[in-house]
Amino acid sequence: MYGYKKQVELSYEDTIEKTKESLKEHGFGVLTEIDVKATLKKKLDVDFDKYIILGACKPKLAHKALSVERDIGLMLPCNVIIYEQENNVFVSAILPSIAMSMIENPELGEIAKIVENELKEVVDSI
């Protein structure tokens, strides 16, 4: 298990907006936004379910992580996804403690746990 996932009772579009609002309320910025459905249609001419990837970052913690482990930028930002599958909408966030577990740095692990708890709060609030 590498993500924290929840099925929601909102529309796909409302879930995106509510997720962005919750990220902001928790101090995250959205650095990237990838519309997977549109990208796959444009690049491969294939149809896919509604699916978006939000690259979220909490600047103070990102700075702290980069100060501890310079190459950690390879693992940033933290992805939050919203997708629709069979008329059900899901929101899911990466579990930074799992993603960062391959890096043997206890200080980084502590930062990852803080971010993870906050991302879980975001998902729970949707």
N, C-alpha and C positions, 0 to 999 in steps of 0.2 A: 504494500500500500504506500503510495507516494503522494497522494492527494487527499484533501479533505473536501468531501462532496456532499451536496444537499440538493434534493429535488424541491422545487418551489412551485407555488400556486399562481405565480404571476406570468404575464406574457413574456416572451423572449425580449422584446424591446423594453418593457418595464423593468425586467431583471437587469438588463445592462445599465439602465439609468440608476436604479437603486444600488447596484454594486458600485458604480462610480461614486455616488454620493457617500456610501458607507466607507469606501476607501479614503475619500477626502476627510471624512469625519475622524478617521483613525490615523490621520497624518500621512497617508500615502499619496503620491502623485502617480498619474498614469503616464508613463513615458512612451509607450507604444500601444497601438491598437491595430490588430490584424483581423480583418474580416476574411476568415478562411473560406467560407462559401463563395464569396466574390472572387477571391484570389484563384481558387481552383477552377472556377468557371472561366475566368480570363486566361489563365495559363494553360489549362488542360482541356477546356471545354467539357468539363464534367459537372454534374449536379451533385450537390452535397447538402446535408442538413445545415440549418442556421448554426453558425459556430464562430465565436469571436475569442481572441486571445488578448487580454489586457496585461501589459507589462507594468507591474506596480513597483514603486520604490519609495522607501522611507529615507529621505536624504541623510538624516543624522546617523541612522544605523548603517546605511550603505557606506558612509564616510568612515565610520568606525570599523566596519568589516574590511574595507580597502586598506585601512591603516594597519590592520592586523595581518592581512594576507593580500598582497598586491594583485595576484592573479585571480582573486575571487570574482573579479569583474566578468570572468567567463561564466559565472553562475547567476549573474544579475541581468535584468530585474527578476522579481518573483512573478511568475505567471499566475493569472487568475483567468479561468475560462468560463464562458457561458455558452450553452448549446441547447438545441432543441432536438429531441429524438422521439419519434413516434408520438408526437403531440405532447410530450413532457419536456419541461425545462429544468436544466440543472446548472448549478454554479459550483465551481470547484477551484481550490487553491493548492498550489504546490506546498508540500511539507518541507520547509527549509532544513529541518533537522535531518531528514532522510537525504535530501540532496547534498547537504554539506558533510554527511557522515564519511564520505570517502576522503575528506581532507582531515588529516590528523593534527588538528589544532584546537585544543580545548576552549580557548578564548573565542574562537569563531563559532564553536558549538553553542556557547552561551548566547551569542548574538542571534544565531539562527533560531534558538528556542523562543526568544523574545518576539522575533518577527513572526514565527509560526503561531504563537498564541494570539497575536493581533490579527493575523489573517483568518484564523478560526473565528474570531469575534466578527469579522466582516462577513464571512459566509453565514454564520448563525443569525446575523441581523437581517438577512434577506428574506 
